[in-house]
């Protein structure tokens, strides 16, 4: 047997087992020869850590991405001979590289156990070396999967003085991806990353039964408005010195049988990183659920991308379910991830099958780990913003863990006039693609903006809870060229402000020593508006329109409920979800409100729960409480240990 083959096998066994610096050259001919040896094969396979089959990692200095049992492909830095598995390359890619600190230094001292293994190796014959007994005798260390998940950092909205900043403006948001992603983390036994928490997406995950609600009887928003708008004010559960302003929007419901014809392009990521049960396998089953809801007038196109792109299924009638499902079943994961090329092809196919007056939408299903082609975040957003002018919207469906790029997937949906959901289970797929199919597909209002002007005579301080990446400038509200969020048929949108009234204790910000009364406040008194707590404005456009419509509604101090018990069930449950998100983010403004108090609030306001989503929330609340307690105890233990070590 060639000495280079033996050296490679021994190096793979030793380095994968003991975590030593990698050694030896990476000659391709030697690796290919070694990978085909029946003696070396079990050794090489054992060098790949168990449980990492669905993950990949870009290695510095090379554009190749090596994965366990990856099929041969031409977009890699090297070619694999037909019929051969590049196992040697996989084993080498899995080996740890030498750290800068070790470069040029003496080899680390070996433990007694490791010295005994090396002594055994020196005394072995070639036959014994490759018999498999060596592997059985070597202790193995579990390798933790690499976590490369990517989330945008957004600082919480600050508290503002109404006298200095009386106007607050933001875009609505119907996304729910943050909630199901947080659920995935809690169910896996860990607290979520704080940047993964977008409060509004947790709150908007739930329906609040706004269907029967409306403005006061003497107010009207017109017969042609495609949604219901409500407001409610009452005490804050977590701060006895503040109030909550609850704003709710409910889009009109449209039965799926009444939806216009749909031209849908399934854009599916089939790169190597999608090779796991919670990615491509779950993705295919999710899209099959949607396929079963389609009609003969609908059209489905299946576009895929990895290192390259392709059309697996041209525009096909929705009732040809066997053809669509067979195309989905044919998909397998391999290769790199050229997401930008896939997006361009998907939009081209959507424009080719465009249905005038119908639903035209690309549905991108991915983990978001783009690594070739256009990978710059802003460039990808610009690409989608340009394509939305064609009249084709973009829905993004996120899958997987470990390398999940939430930042990209959430923002692409925003740029594409669409919505974003994270699919962690088949139940979530059913919710998004079956129960809420009309909401996911049919837009009933676009560029929806909300602006609140607070009366500084009555409101001292305020803060918007959530919507940090949806904040708009004051002048953006009247500018119809500024993009904002869309509302789908039946969608529920909820926003919460926390207010401190003039004269209330517990203010966060001191008054200015040289504060002055403005002409605007004097004018408000003269106009008889002194009892107006705030003035709500909302702008929206019809789905095919370019000019916005304005809704205005005053809010009065006497409308504030004086006790929490007097508020509606939806008010209290929405507050409990917002409190849940805030506690997970550190609870900066929660005034010591406990997990137990929050659980009691949620239980008392659970109400009707036909789908079980609110009951599931209570379970997650209990998980979060337990994990938070464990984390607190762990921090206390470390603090005590640190104090003892200093002594």
TIVOLO-791805 format. One record per residue (C-alpha): residue number from 0; residue in one letter; x, y, z. Coordinates in steps of 0.2 Angstrom, whole numbers. Layout:
BEGIN
R    n  res     c1     c2     c3
R  NUM    a      X      Y      Z
...
end
This chain:
BEGIN
R    n  res     c1     c2     c3
R    0    x      0      0      0
R    1    x      7     17     -4
R    2    x     15     26     11
R    3    x      5     42      7
R    4    x    -11     33      9
R    5    x     -6     26     26
R    6    x      0     43     32
R    7    x    -16     51     27
R    8    x    -26     37     36
R    9    x    -16     39     52
R   10    x    -17     58     51
R   11    x    -36     57     49
R   12    x    -38     46     64
R   13    x    -26     55     76
R   14    x    -31     72     72
R   15    x    -50     69     72
R   16    x    -48     60     89
R   17    x    -36     71     98
R   18    x    -39     88     90
R   19    x    -21     91     86
R   20    x    -15    103     72
R   21    x    -18     96     55
R   22    x     -3     89     46
R   23    x      3     83     29
R   24    x      0     89     12
R   25    x    -18     89      3
R   26    x    -13     81    -13
R   27    x    -29     77    -23
R   28    x    -23     61    -31
R   29    x    -18     54    -14
R   30    x    -35     58     -7
R   31    x    -45     51    -21
R   32    x    -35     35    -21
R   33    x    -37     34     -2
R   34    x    -56     37     -3
R   35    x    -58     21    -13
R   36    x    -48     10     -2
R   37    x    -60     -2      8
R   38    x    -47     -2     22
R   39    x    -47     17     24
R   40    x    -65     20     21
R   41    x    -72     16     39
R   42    x    -58     27     46
R   43    x    -62     42     35
R   44    x    -80     41     39
R   45    x    -77     40     57
R   46    x    -67     57     56
R   47    x    -84     66     51
R   48    x    -93     71     67
R   49    x   -110     63     70
R   50    x   -124     75     68
R   51    x   -116     87     56
R   52    x   -123     80     40
R   53    x   -135     95     38
R   54    x   -122    109     41
R   55    x   -109    116     31
R   56    x    -95    129     34
R   57    x    -85    140     22
R   58    x    -67    137     24
R   59    x    -55    152     23
R   60    x    -44    154      8
R   61    x    -55    142     -3
R   62    x    -72    143    -12
R   63    x    -76    125    -10
R   64    x    -89    119      3
R   65    x    -86    101      8
R   66    x   -100     90     15
R   67    x   -102     73     21
R   68    x   -107     61      7
R   69    x   -110     76     -5
R   70    x   -113     70    -23
R   71    x   -100     75    -36
R   72    x   -103     93    -43
R   73    x    -94    104    -55
R   74    x    -96    120    -46
R   75    x    -82    115    -33
R   76    x    -64    120    -33
R   77    x    -60    102    -38
R   78    x    -67     88    -49
R   79    x    -72     71    -42
R   80    x    -70     57    -53
R   81    x    -87     49    -59
R   82    x    -93     35    -47
R   83    x    -81     40    -33
R   84    x    -85     48    -16
R   85    x    -74     61    -11
R   86    x    -73     55      7
R   87    x    -54     59      9
R   88    x    -58     77      5
R   89    x    -73     77     18
R   90    x    -62     70     31
R   91    x    -48     83     29
R   92    x    -61     97     28
R   93    x    -68     91     45
R   94    x    -50     92     53
R   95    x    -47    107     64
R   96    x    -34    119     58
R   97    x    -19    124     68
R   98    x    -22    140     78
R   99    x    -11    155     76
R  100    x     -6    153     94
R  101    x      2    136     91
R  102    x     11    141     75
R  103    x     30    139     77
R  104    x     28    132     95
R  105    x     32    115    102
R  106    x     19    102    101
R  107    x      7    101    116
R  108    x     11     88    129
R  109    x      1     72    127
R  110    x    -10     65    141
R  111    x     -6     48    148
R  112    x    -21     41    139
R  113    x    -15     48    122
R  114    x      3     43    125
R  115    x     -3     25    127
R  116    x    -13     26    111
R  117    x      3     32    101
R  118    x     13     18    109
R  119    x      1      6    103
R  120    x      1     13     85
R  121    x     20     12     84
R  122    x     19     -7     88
R  123    x      6    -11     76
R  124    x      8    -20     59
R  125    x     -1    -13     44
R  126    x    -14    -26     44
R  127    x    -18    -22     63
R  128    x    -18     -3     59
R  129    x    -32     -4     47
R  130    x    -42    -18     55
R  131    x    -54     -7     64
R  132    x    -48    -12     82
R  133    x    -38      4     83
R  134    x    -53     15     80
R  135    x    -63      5     93
R  136    x    -50      8    106
R  137    x    -48     27    104
R  138    x    -59     38    115
R  139    x    -70     50    105
R  140    x    -76     68    110
R  141    x    -93     74    104
R  142    x    -91     89     93
R  143    x   -104    103     95
R  144    x   -113    109     79
R  145    x   -107    126     73
R  146    x   -120    140     76
R  147    x   -119    153     62
R  148    x   -137    160     63
R  149    x   -138    178     58
R  150    x   -150    191     66
R  151    x   -150    210     64
R  152    x   -147    220     80
R  153    x   -161    232     84
R  154    x   -160    242    100
R  155    x   -177    244    109
R  156    x   -187    260    105
R  157    x   -182    273    118
R  158    x   -194    282    129
R  159    x   -198    299    122
R  160    x   -205    315    129
R  161    x   -221    321    121
R  162    x   -217    339    123
R  163    x   -201    336    113
R  164    x   -206    322    101
R  165    x   -225    323    100
R  166    x   -226    313     83
R  167    x   -223    294     81
R  168    x   -223    286     64
R  169    x   -221    268     58
R  170    x   -225    255     45
R  171    x   -236    241     50
R  172    x   -229    223     49
R  173    x   -239    206     47
R  174    x   -224    195     48
R  175    x   -224    181     61
R  176    x   -207    172     58
R  177    x   -199    178     75
R  178    x   -212    169     85
R  179    x   -210    152     77
R  180    x   -191    154     77
R  181    x   -192    158     96
R  182    x   -203    143     99
R  183    x   -190    132     90
R  184    x   -176    138    102
R  185    x   -186    136    118
R  186    x   -192    119    113
R  187    x   -174    114    110
R  188    x   -170    119    128
R  189    x   -162    136    126
R  190    x   -166    154    128
R  191    x   -168    163    111
R  192    x   -155    175    105
R  193    x   -161    192    110
R  194    x   -159    199     92
R  195    x   -171    185     86
R  196    x   -185    193     96
R  197    x   -196    206     86
R  198    x   -210    210     99
R  199    x   -222    214     85
R  200    x   -220    197     76
R  201    x   -224    188     92
R  202    x   -239    199     96
R  203    x   -245    197     78
R  204    x   -244    179     78
R  205    x   -261    178     86
R  206    x   -279    183     81
R  207    x   -288    195     92
R  208    x   -305    194     85
R  209    x   -306    211     79
R  210    x   -320    206     67
R  211    x   -334    213     78
R  212    x   -325    228     83
R  213    x   -326    246     76
R  214    x   -324    264     80
R  215    x   -336    273     91
R  216    x   -353    275     83
R  217    x   -350    293     79
R  218    x   -334    289     69
R  219    x   -333    282     52
R  220    x   -319    276     41
R  221    x   -330    273     26
R  222    x   -338    259     17
R  223    x   -324    254      5
R  224    x   -310    252     18
R  225    x   -304    234     17
R  226    x   -300    233     36
R  227    x   -307    236     53
R  228    x   -298    248     64
R  229    x   -300    248     83
R  230    x   -291    257     98
R  231    x   -292    253    117
R  232    x   -283    261    132
R  233    x   -281    254    149
R  234    x   -268    251    163
R  235    x   -251    243    160
R  236    x   -250    226    168
R  237    x   -231    228    173
R  238    x   -231    247    178
R  239    x   -245    254    189
R  240    x   -239    272    184
R  241    x   -242    269    165
R  242    x   -255    265    152
R  243    x   -256    255    136
R  244    x   -263    261    120
R  245    x   -269    246    109
R  246    x   -271    248     91
R  247    x   -279    234     81
R  248    x   -281    231     62
R  249    x   -291    217     55
R  250    x   -291    214     36
R  251    x   -307    208     28
R  252    x   -309    190     26
R  253    x   -309    182      9
R  254    x   -314    164      7
R  255    x   -300    154     -3
R  256    x   -313    149    -16
R  257    x   -316    167    -20
R  258    x   -298    171    -22
R  259    x   -293    177    -39
R  260    x   -282    165    -50
R  261    x   -265    163    -43
R  262    x   -248    163    -52
R  263    x   -236    156    -40
R  264    x   -218    152    -42
R  265    x   -210    140    -29
R  266    x   -192    146    -28
R  267    x   -183    132    -18
R  268    x   -166    131    -11
R  269    x   -158    114    -15
R  270    x   -140    118    -10
R  271    x   -130    107      2
R  272    x   -134    116     17
R  273    x   -153    111     15
R  274    x   -149     92     17
R  275    x   -158     89     34
R  276    x   -175     84     40
R  277    x   -180    101     46
R  278    x   -175    109     30
R  279    x   -178    102     12
R  280    x   -188     87     19
R  281    x   -200     98     29
R  282    x   -200    111     15
R  283    x   -206     98      2
R  284    x   -220     92     14
R  285    x   -225    110     17
R  286    x   -227    115     -1
R  287    x   -237     99     -4
R  288    x   -249    105      9
R  289    x   -251    121     -1
R  290    x   -253    112    -18
R  291    x   -268    102    -11
R  292    x   -277    119     -9
R  293    x   -274    124    -28
R  294    x   -287    125    -41
R  295    x   -287    123    -60
R  296    x   -286    142    -63
R  297    x   -270    143    -53
R  298    x   -253    141    -60
R  299    x   -238    133    -52
R  300    x   -219    135    -57
R  301    x   -205    126    -48
R  302    x   -188    135    -49
R  303    x   -173    128    -39
R  304    x   -156    135    -36
R  305    x   -139    129    -29
R  306    x   -123    133    -37
R  307    x   -133    136    -53
R  308    x   -152    137    -56
R  309    x   -165    128    -66
R  310    x   -184    126    -70
R  311    x   -190    109    -63
R  312    x   -208    112    -67
R  313    x   -214    125    -80
R  314    x   -231    134    -77
R  315    x   -243    120    -73
R  316    x   -262    120    -68
R  317    x   -265    119    -50
R  318    x   -276    104    -51
R  319    x   -262     94    -59
R  320    x   -256     89    -41
R  321    x   -248     73    -46
R  322    x   -236     82    -58
R  323    x   -232     96    -45
R  324    x   -229     84    -31
R  325    x   -218     72    -42
R  326    x   -208     88    -46
R  327    x   -206     92    -27
R  328    x   -201     74    -23
R  329    x   -188     74    -36
R  330    x   -178     87    -27
R  331    x   -162     83    -17
R  332    x   -149     94     -9
R  333    x   -131     97    -15
R  334    x   -120    111    -20
R  335    x   -117    129    -16
R  336    x   -130    143    -14
R  337    x   -132    156    -28
R  338    x   -148    164    -21
R  339    x   -148    179    -32
R  340    x   -148    170    -48
R  341    x   -162    160    -42
R  342    x   -172    175    -37
R  343    x   -169    183    -55
R  344    x   -175    167    -63
R  345    x   -190    165    -52
R  346    x   -196    183    -56
R  347    x   -193    180    -74
R  348    x   -204    165    -74
R  349    x   -217    174    -64
R  350    x   -218    188    -77
R  351    x   -219    175    -91
R  352    x   -235    167    -83
R  353    x   -241    184    -76
R  354    x   -260    184    -73
R  355    x   -268    201    -75
R  356    x   -279    205    -60
R  357    x   -273    189    -52
R  358    x   -261    185    -38
R  359    x   -243    185    -44
R  360    x   -231    179    -31
R  361    x   -214    171    -29
R  362    x   -212    160    -13
R  363    x   -194    158     -8
R  364    x   -191    144      3
R  365    x   -173    143     10
R  366    x   -162    144     26
R  367    x   -155    160     19
R  368    x   -137    155     18
R  369    x   -132    163      1
R  370    x   -113    160     -2
R  371    x   -110    163    -21
R  372    x   -115    176    -33
R  373    x   -123    191    -26
R  374    x   -121    189     -7
R  375    x   -121    207     -1
R  376    x   -136    211     10
R  377    x   -140    228      3
R  378    x   -137    222    -15
R  379    x   -150    208    -13
R  380    x   -163    220     -5
R  381    x   -160    231    -20
R  382    x   -163    217    -32
R  383    x   -180    212    -24
R  384    x   -185    231    -23
R  385    x   -182    232    -42
R  386    x   -191    216    -46
R  387    x   -207    221    -36
R  388    x   -211    235    -49
R  389    x   -216    221    -60
R  390    x   -231    218    -49
R  391    x   -225    202    -42
R  392    x   -224    200    -23
R  393    x   -212    190    -13
R  394    x   -216    178      2
R  395    x   -201    171     11
R  396    x   -202    154     21
R  397    x   -188    151     32
R  398    x   -182    134     37
R  399    x   -168    126     48
R  400    x   -156    130     61
R  401    x   -137    132     63
R  402    x   -134    143     48
R  403    x   -151    151     47
R  404    x   -150    169     40
R  405    x   -166    177     48
R  406    x   -159    195     44
R  407    x   -159    192     26
R  408    x   -175    182     24
R  409    x   -185    194     34
R  410    x   -179    210     25
R  411    x   -181    202      8
R  412    x   -200    199     11
R  413    x   -201    217     17
R  414    x   -192    224      1
R  415    x   -203    212    -10
R  416    x   -220    219     -4
R  417    x   -223    202      5
R  418    x   -223    193     21
R  419    x   -211    182     31
R  420    x   -214    166     41
R  421    x   -203    153     49
R  422    x   -208    135     47
R  423    x   -202    124     61
R  424    x   -215    111     60
R  425    x   -229    104     49
R  426    x   -241    112     61
R  427    x   -234    129     57
R  428    x   -234    125     38
R  429    x   -253    121     40
R  430    x   -256    137     49
R  431    x   -247    148     36
R  432    x   -251    139     20
R  433    x   -268    131     23
R  434    x   -277    140     37
R  435    x   -270    157     32
R  436    x   -269    154     14
R  437    x   -279    169      9
R  438    x   -269    181     21
R  439    x   -252    174     14
R  440    x   -257    176     -4
R  441    x   -270    190     -7
R  442    x   -265    208     -3
R  443    x   -280    219      2
R  444    x   -270    235      6
R  445    x   -252    241      3
R  446    x   -240    254     10
R  447    x   -250    255     27
R  448    x   -243    268     38
R  449    x   -248    273     56
R  450    x   -244    290     64
R  451    x   -249    296     81
R  452    x   -248    313     88
R  453    x   -248    314    107
R  454    x   -255    329    116
R  455    x   -241    335    128
R  456    x   -254    343    140
R  457    x   -260    325    144
R  458    x   -246    313    139
R  459    x   -229    315    147
R  460    x   -219    301    140
R  461    x   -222    286    127
R  462    x   -213    272    119
R  463    x   -218    261    105
R  464    x   -216    243    110
R  465    x   -208    234     95
R  466    x   -208    239     76
R  467    x   -190    245     78
R  468    x   -185    241     60
R  469    x   -202    248     54
R  470    x   -199    266     61
R  471    x   -202    280     48
R  472    x   -198    298     48
R  473    x   -212    310     51
R  474    x   -212    317     33
R  475    x   -213    299     26
R  476    x   -231    297     32
R  477    x   -237    309     18
R  478    x   -224    303      5
R  479    x   -233    290     -6
R  480    x   -216    285    -13
R  481    x   -210    278      3
R  482    x   -213    260      5
R  483    x   -222    252     20
R  484    x   -231    236     25
R  485    x   -245    226     17
R  486    x   -260    218     24
R  487    x   -267    202     18
R  488    x   -285    196     18
R  489    x   -289    192     36
R  490    x   -273    197     43
R  491    x   -272    204     60
R  492    x   -260    219     65
R  493    x   -258    225     83
R  494    x   -247    239     89
R  495    x   -245    244    108
R  496    x   -239    260    115
R  497    x   -234    262    133
R  498    x   -239    280    140
R  499    x   -236    290    155
R  500    x   -249    304    158
R  501    x   -245    321    164
R  502    x   -245    321    184
R  503    x   -242    302    185
R  504    x   -227    296    196
R  505    x   -213    285    189
R  506    x   -208    295    174
R  507    x   -191    290    167
R  508    x   -186    307    160
R  509    x   -185    323    170
R  510    x   -194    339    164
R  511    x   -183    352    156
R  512    x   -178    366    168
R  513    x   -181    379    154
R  514    x   -195    370    146
R  515    x   -208    381    137
R  516    x   -226    380    131
R  517    x   -227    379    112
R  518    x   -240    388    101
R  519    x   -247    371     96
R  520    x   -252    367    114
R  521    x   -260    384    116
R  522    x   -269    382     99
R  523    x   -276    365    105
R  524    x   -283    373    120
R  525    x   -291    386    110
R  526    x   -299    374     98
R  527    x   -307    364    112
R  528    x   -295    349    110
R  529    x   -289    349    127
R  530    x   -297    332    131
R  531    x   -289    324    116
R  532    x   -275    312    122
R  533    x   -269    308    105
R  534    x   -273    309     86
R  535    x   -272    294     76
R  536    x   -269    294     57
R  537    x   -267    280     45
R  538    x   -263    279     27
R  539    x   -265    265     15
R  540    x   -266    261     -4
R  541    x   -277    250    -14
R  542    x   -267    235    -20
R  543    x   -266    242    -38
R  544    x   -266    260    -33
R  545    x   -252    273    -32
R  546    x   -261    286    -21
R  547    x   -264    284     -3
R  548    x   -280    286      7
R  549    x   -281    295     24
R  550    x   -290    289     40
R  551    x   -290    301     55
R  552    x   -297    297     72
R  553    x   -295    307     89
R  554    x   -292    297    105
R  555    x   -299    304    122
R  556    x   -293    303    139
R  557    x   -310    298    146
R  558    x   -309    282    135
R  559    x   -295    275    146
R  560    x   -301    260    157
R  561    x   -297    263    175
R  562    x   -294    245    179
R  563    x   -286    230    170
R  564    x   -301    219    173
R  565    x   -312    232    164
R  566    x   -301    230    148
R  567    x   -305    217    134
R  568    x   -298    199    134
R  569    x   -289    203    118
R  570    x   -281    219    126
R  571    x   -274    208    141
R  572    x   -268    193    130
R  573    x   -259    205    118
R  574    x   -251    213    133
R  575    x   -246    196    140
R  576    x   -237    192    123
R  577    x   -228    208    123
R  578    x   -223    206    141
R  579    x   -216    188    136
R  580    x   -205    196    122
R  581    x   -199    210    133
R  582    x   -194    198    148
R  583    x   -185    187    135
R  584    x   -176    203    129
R  585    x   -170    207    147
R  586    x   -186    216    154
R  587    x   -178    234    154
R  588    x   -195    242    156
R  589    x   -204    228    165
R  590    x   -203    235    183
R  591    x   -199    218    191
R  592    x   -214    210    183
R  593    x   -212    191    186
R  594    x   -214    176    175
R  595    x   -227    170    187
R  596    x   -237    186    185
R  597    x   -236    185    167
R  598    x   -242    167    166
R  599    x   -257    172    177
R  600    x   -261    186    165
R  601    x   -260    175    150
R  602    x   -270    161    158
R  603    x   -284    173    163
R  604    x   -285    180    146
R  605    x   -283    165    135
R  606    x   -301    165    130
R  607    x   -307    154    115
R  608    x   -293    144    107
R  609    x   -300    133     94
R  610    x   -283    130     86
R  611    x   -273    128    102
R  612    x   -261    142     98
R  613    x   -264    151    115
R  614    x   -262    135    125
R  615    x   -245    132    116
R  616    x   -240    150    121
R  617    x   -243    146    139
R  618    x   -232    130    137
R  619    x   -218    141    130
R  620    x   -220    154    144
R  621    x   -217    140    156
R  622    x   -202    134    147
R  623    x   -195    151    146
R  624    x   -198    153    165
R  625    x   -188    137    168
R  626    x   -174    141    157
R  627    x   -173    159    164
R  628    x   -172    152    181
R  629    x   -158    140    176
R  630    x   -148    154    168
R  631    x   -150    165    183
R  632    x   -144    151    195
R  633    x   -129    147    183
R  634    x   -124    166    183
R  635    x   -125    166    202
R  636    x   -114    151    203
R  637    x   -101    158    191
R  638    x   -101    175    201
R  639    x    -98    165    218
R  640    x    -84    155    210
R  641    x    -76    171    203
R  642    x    -77    179    220
R  643    x    -69    164    228
R  644    x    -55    163    216
R  645    x    -51    181    219
R  646    x    -49    178    237
end
